[in-house]
């Protein structure tokens, strides 16, 4: 895990719950099937199989490889299948890494599917944390999910200490606009729509 000080703190830290290896293998399988079908001397590989293969590859990438929890200098990114949610640390009321990453702000609850812990890890971490003298997890005994949760909580506390915020309001009492934003993954959505549409059209024509 990277240090929080100096230059290292400015580098985004990316965490995933797993599935990247399986996703890469899935993409390789799709590519192999399309190549074998192309070079097959019998020549009976249907035209719709190509856009269908692209659609399958897009789904594999979006579901298995894209999702992640990315920690920047001032905000975190909950990168999900079709969109990302950017949340400044200073606006976080509560954050927990359960089976998914759950972030609460004054405006709502946000879920990141890219990083989490298993039920077994959560129970084991609870026992280790409860057994410490200061309530903080011990790195040699807890899961990566617990360590990331602890890192997130420290960043949230540091950000809130640096800003003059009282329940989401400025010092003059005027509510501040939420800086939480959602960004759609348009390349994934467009590629998926085009490939599925092309598959349907070619299957009907063929």
Number of C-alpha atoms within 10 A of each C-alpha: 9 9 10 13 8 8 8 12 15 14 14 16 15 14 18 19 19 15 16 17 11 13 20 16 13 17 20 13 14 18 16 12 14 18 12 11 17 16 10 11 9 8 9 9 15 12 15 19 17 22 20 22 20 21 22 18 21 19 20 22 19 20 18 22 20 22 26 24 27 18 25 17 16 14 21 23 21 26 25 22 23 16 18 20 18 20 23 20 25 22 22 24 18 14 20 19 21 17 18 18 21 18 19 16 19 12 13 10 13 17 18 22 20 26 26 27 19 14 11 9 18 18 11 14 22 14 13 16 17 12 13 11 8 8 10 14 22 15 11 7 12 18 17 18 25 25 18 19 18 17 14 20 18 13 21 22 14 13 19 17 11 9 10 13 15 11 12 18 13 13 10 6 10 9 13 11 9 13 12 19 11 14 11 14 16 11 11 18 16 11 16 21 13 13 20 18 15 19 21 14 12 16 14 9 9 9
